[in-house]
Amino acid sequence: MTHFTRFQSVVAPLLADNVDTDQIIPARFLKVTDRSGPKNGLFADWRYEADGSPKKDFVLNKPEYRDAQILLAGHNFGCGSSREHAPWALKEYGFRAIISTSFADIFRNNALKNGLLPVEVSQEVHQLLVGRATSSLSFELAVDLEKEQVEFPDGKVVRFPIDGFSKYCLLNGVDELEYLLSFTREIQRYETERAIEENRSV
């Protein structure tokens, strides 16, 4: 994974509630077994007509949002099945953070493990964001993981929760396996010392 740094981006509003992982990436796109390609299926049933042409009124097809790195979602985002392809598709498309009032636990965990930041905010803050994002096509936010906060253009700051281990991994660009491998020397030293102790006790 890449190091997660502070960034600023236009906010793409996709305000449907209870968006499940089959809507994020339909099952027919789950044939890939790596993280290259899932973006093609991202919101496919919403993005494209039956003939494959883009739906002009879908938010991600609007030119103002094609480079958006922040998705403002409705409530209970990522419910449904546990498919890891959902955060793969969002991340490969270019999103770095998803903002909602709540996330399904499995989706949240999968997102964090894949370098995608789920930002949970209160109902009040969400309503404020919806108002700003829907009244301006160029509404931007900054996301600062180090400070655990979202920053408005007017200086308003909203903090969001994240567990310490996930924050560490995102900031350092490591997944769980890479984190464990960073202790290889300590593990080898422990095993060596343990073997010596066992030989002494024989």
Secondary structure as GFF3:
##gff-version 3
##sequence-region A 1 202
A	DSSP	beta_strand	7	14	.	.	.	ID=ss1
A	DSSP	alpha_helix	21	24	.	.	.	ID=ss2
A	DSSP	three_ten_helix	27	29	.	.	.	ID=ss3
A	DSSP	three_ten_helix	38	41	.	.	.	ID=ss4
A	DSSP	alpha_helix	44	47	.	.	.	ID=ss5
A	DSSP	three_ten_helix	59	61	.	.	.	ID=ss6
A	DSSP	three_ten_helix	63	65	.	.	.	ID=ss7
A	DSSP	beta_strand	70	73	.	.	.	ID=ss8
A	DSSP	alpha_helix	85	93	.	.	.	ID=ss9
A	DSSP	beta_strand	97	100	.	.	.	ID=ss10
A	DSSP	alpha_helix	105	113	.	.	.	ID=ss11
A	DSSP	beta_strand	117	120	.	.	.	ID=ss12
A	DSSP	alpha_helix	123	135	.	.	.	ID=ss13
A	DSSP	beta_strand	140	144	.	.	.	ID=ss14
A	DSSP	beta_strand	149	151	.	.	.	ID=ss15
A	DSSP	beta_strand	157	159	.	.	.	ID=ss16
A	DSSP	alpha_helix	164	172	.	.	.	ID=ss17
A	DSSP	alpha_helix	176	181	.	.	.	ID=ss18
A	DSSP	alpha_helix	184	200	.	.	.	ID=ss19
###
